[in-house]
Each structure stands twice: as structure tokens, then as C-alpha cells.
Amino acid sequence: QVQLVESGGGLVQAGGSLRLSCAASGMFFSINAMAWYRQGPGKERELVALISSLSSTHYADSVKGRFTISRDNAKNTVYLQMNSLKPEDTAVYYCNAPLPGYDVWGQGTQVIVSS
């Protein structure tokens, strides 16, 4: 079965940086798109960034220019580099693999940005 395990979350000050990692197993990683979502307090889950199998990318307007999604197919890992963090970035961040017919989700990693 497909499993996604996130890591790298934590508490940082506004303006700081953090890098999230998502290790995938049980799938043909290199041919799948991967995505990061987040869900803040009292808010709906939203797409943050998406990377295709060919490494084309898409970002939410709220993070464009600050966040970078990347992948290392040799390590079956997708990353989210977060720079210039703002308090409104506080959320649980989830790794997502949109497989044919169903989505696979990681357990989530908490990011808290203090003012």
C-alpha cells in the first residue's frame, strides 16, 4: 500500500524558514504528481503547491514567491521549502499523492509561525 510520511514541521518566528519533507513508499513515485495541502485553524483544507512528474509546478497565490516545491525521485521524496513565513501560514501541512481513482494522504505535520 502507498504510504506518505511528512517531517520537518515545527515552531518558527515570522520571517523564518522551514523545509518540509514527504517520503513516499509503495508507489511508482517518479510517474506521479505530488502535492502539499494545508489546513489552518477553523479553515478548509487548501492546495498549497503541486509538482508534476515532469517537475512543472503550481502554487497558491498566497505562497507564490515564498514557497518552493521540489522532488527527488531517487529518494522518493517531495519537499516544500518555506521562506519568509507569516503567521497566516500556521497550519497542519499534508502531503498528497493523487493516484488514479483515489488520493493518498500523509499524517500531517504542524507548522506554527509566531509573530
Salt bridges, closest charged atoms under 4 A:
GLU46 OE2 - ARG38 NE 2.80
ASP61 OD1 - LYS64 NZ 3.40
ASP89 OD1 - ARG38 NH1 2.97
ASP89 OD2 - ARG66 NH1 2.77
